[in-house]
């Protein structure tokens, strides 16, 4: 089964084409370009360089979050359009799952962290045992202090990965004893990792619905928070 995967959950944008046995190609940009302007040209470039067209793709995989509100919505819109236009299935995979999968065969706890601003991170805890990535927690939005407390309670070696690592590395190193960090090149979302996880789902018959699928954010958007704040002020006037 040949699939096209796309991740736009963070500042970077990445797409890949792979099948059960081979990664055909992958493109990643991480230079503050708007996802709305780069995603379709990236896909077109990848297909052309591989001498493929969109109808040679058997399914699609997209990041479902958490991450950038705008980026996730744009990625979902692109994949929904491609799925509807080709009649091929698609499935959403968590951006945190894909990051953790970058560190498969790592011992101890795998902890992906994505910057959620104001000292917070999107995260979840994983390990890799019996040739399988396993979740040890729910998806979480935590302050970095609360994450440190949570991990110290586990008392296991921890390896961190994700775009929030450079921002919090010193704090984490000072407060967690058994700690390591992924190589910098793995801190970016990889469409190939997302695609491998999604390929397994699609092959097992799991797919998302074109009309009901929506990204998950773990918190409300700034616009929603401002609207609710405005309503509360009106009530108290």
C-alpha positions in Angstrom: 0.0 0.0 0.0 1.5 3.4 -1.0 0.6 6.4 1.1 1.3 10.1 1.2 1.7 11.6 4.7 1.7 15.2 5.8 2.5 16.9 9.0 1.9 20.6 9.6 1.4 20.6 13.4 4.4 22.7 14.1 6.4 25.4 12.5 8.0 22.9 10.2 6.1 21.4 7.2 6.8 17.9 6.0 5.4 15.4 3.5 6.5 11.9 2.5 5.5 9.0 0.2 6.2 5.5 1.4 4.9 2.0 1.2 5.2 -1.2 3.3 8.9 -1.6 2.3 10.3 1.7 1.2 10.4 5.4 1.9 10.4 6.9 -1.6 10.9 10.5 -0.7 10.4 13.1 2.0 10.5 16.9 2.0 10.8 19.1 5.1 10.8 22.9 5.5 11.6 24.6 8.8 12.0 28.2 7.9 9.0 30.2 9.0 7.1 29.8 5.8 3.3 29.7 5.9 1.9 26.2 5.6 -0.8 27.5 3.3 1.8 28.5 0.7 4.2 25.5 0.9 2.2 22.3 1.4 0.6 21.8 -2.0 3.9 22.8 -3.9 5.8 20.4 -1.6 3.4 17.5 -2.5 3.5 18.4 -6.2 7.3 18.6 -6.2 7.6 15.2 -4.4 5.2 13.5 -6.8 6.9 14.9 -9.9 10.4 14.0 -8.7 9.2 10.4 -8.1 7.4 10.2 -11.5 4.1 9.6 -9.7 0.7 11.3 -9.8 -1.8 11.6 -7.0 -3.9 8.7 -8.3 -1.0 6.3 -7.7 -1.4 7.0 -4.0 -3.6 4.4 -2.1 -4.2 6.4 1.1 -3.3 9.5 3.0 -2.1 10.2 6.6 -2.3 13.6 8.3 -1.2 14.9 11.7 -4.3 15.3 13.9 -2.6 17.2 16.7 -1.9 18.6 19.1 0.0 21.5 17.8 -0.5 24.8 15.9 -4.2 25.5 15.5 -3.7 27.0 12.0 -1.2 24.5 10.8 -3.4 21.5 11.8 -6.5 23.0 10.1 -4.5 23.6 6.9 -3.1 20.1 6.9 -6.5 18.6 7.5 -8.0 20.6 4.7 -5.3 19.5 2.2 -5.6 15.8 3.0 -9.4 15.9 3.0 -9.3 17.5 -0.4 -6.9 14.9 -1.7 -8.9 12.1 -0.2 -12.2 13.3 -1.6 -10.7 14.1 -5.0 -9.1 10.6 -5.4 -11.7 8.5 -3.5 -8.9 7.1 -1.4 -9.0 6.7 2.5 -7.2 8.9 5.0 -6.4 8.6 8.7 -5.2 11.0 11.4 -2.2 10.2 13.6 -1.1 12.2 16.7 1.9 14.5 16.1 3.2 13.3 19.5 2.9 9.6 18.5 5.0 10.3 15.4 7.7 12.2 17.4 7.9 9.3 19.9 8.2 6.9 17.0 11.4 8.7 15.9 13.0 7.2 19.0 11.8 3.6 18.6 14.1 1.0 20.3 15.0 3.7 22.9 15.0 2.3 26.5 13.2 4.0 29.3 10.5 6.7 28.8 10.2 8.5 25.6 8.9 12.0 26.1 8.0 14.2 23.1 7.5 17.9 23.9 6.0 20.5 21.6 6.0 24.1 22.6 2.6 25.3 23.7 3.8 28.8 24.8 3.7 30.5 28.2 6.0 27.8 29.7 3.7 24.9 28.7 4.2 21.9 26.5 2.1 19.4 24.7 3.3 16.0 25.7 2.6 12.3 26.4 4.8 9.5 27.8 5.7 6.4 25.9 8.0 3.4 25.9 9.1 1.0 23.2 8.8 -2.7 24.1 8.2 -5.9 22.2 8.8 -4.0 19.0 5.9 -1.7 19.7 5.4 1.9 20.7 3.2 2.0 23.8 1.5 5.0 25.5 2.0 5.3 29.2 -0.2 8.4 29.6 -2.9 10.4 27.9 -2.1 13.4 25.7 -1.4 16.3 28.1 -1.0 20.0 28.2 1.4 20.7 31.1 3.6 23.4 32.5 7.3 22.3 32.3 7.4 22.2 36.1 4.4 19.8 36.3 6.0 17.6 33.6 9.3 17.5 35.7 7.3 16.4 38.7 5.4 13.7 36.7 8.6 12.3 35.3 10.5 12.3 38.6 7.6 10.2 40.1 8.3 7.6 37.4 11.9 7.3 38.5 13.0 6.0 35.1 15.5 7.2 32.4 13.8 9.7 30.1 14.7 10.7 26.6 13.2 14.0 25.3 12.4 14.9 21.7 10.6 17.7 20.0 10.7 21.4 19.1 10.5 22.5 22.8 13.7 20.7 23.7 16.1 23.7 23.0 13.8 26.0 25.0 13.6 23.9 28.1 16.8 21.8 27.9 18.6 23.5 30.8 15.7 23.4 33.1 15.1 19.7 32.4 18.7 18.8 32.8 18.9 20.6 36.2 15.8 18.8 37.6 15.8 15.3 36.1 18.7 12.9 36.9 18.4 10.1 34.3 18.0 12.2 31.2 19.0 12.2 27.6 18.0 14.1 24.5 17.4 13.1 20.9 19.8 14.3 18.2 18.7 17.8 16.9 17.7 16.5 13.5 15.1 14.2 15.1 13.4 17.1 17.0 11.4 18.0 13.9 8.2 16.3 13.0 8.8 13.7 10.3 6.1 12.8 7.8 7.8 9.4 7.3 7.3 8.5 11.0 3.7 9.8 10.8 3.2 7.8 7.6 4.5 4.5 9.1 2.1 4.7 11.9 -0.8 5.7 9.6 0.0 3.0 7.1 -0.4 0.3 9.8 -3.8 1.8 10.7 -5.0 2.0 7.1 -3.9 -1.6 6.4 -5.9 -2.8 9.4 -9.0 -1.1 8.1 -9.0 2.0 10.3 -9.7 5.3 8.6 -11.3 8.6 9.4 -14.5 10.1 8.1 -14.2 12.9 5.6 -17.0 15.0 7.2 -16.5 14.4 10.9 -12.7 14.4 11.2 -11.2 17.3 13.1 -7.8 17.9 14.7 -7.6 17.9 18.5 -5.9 20.8 20.2 -5.9 20.0 24.0 -6.9 23.6 24.6 -9.2 26.2 23.1 -7.9 28.6 20.5 -6.9 32.2 21.5 -10.0 33.4 19.6 -12.3 31.1 21.6 -10.6 32.2 24.9 -11.0 35.9 24.0 -14.7 35.4 23.0 -15.4 33.6 26.3 -13.7 36.4 28.2 -15.8 39.0 26.4 -19.0 37.1 27.3 -18.0 36.9 30.9 -17.3 40.6 31.0 -20.7 41.3 29.4 -22.5 39.1 32.0 -20.9 41.1 34.9 -21.7 44.5 33.5 
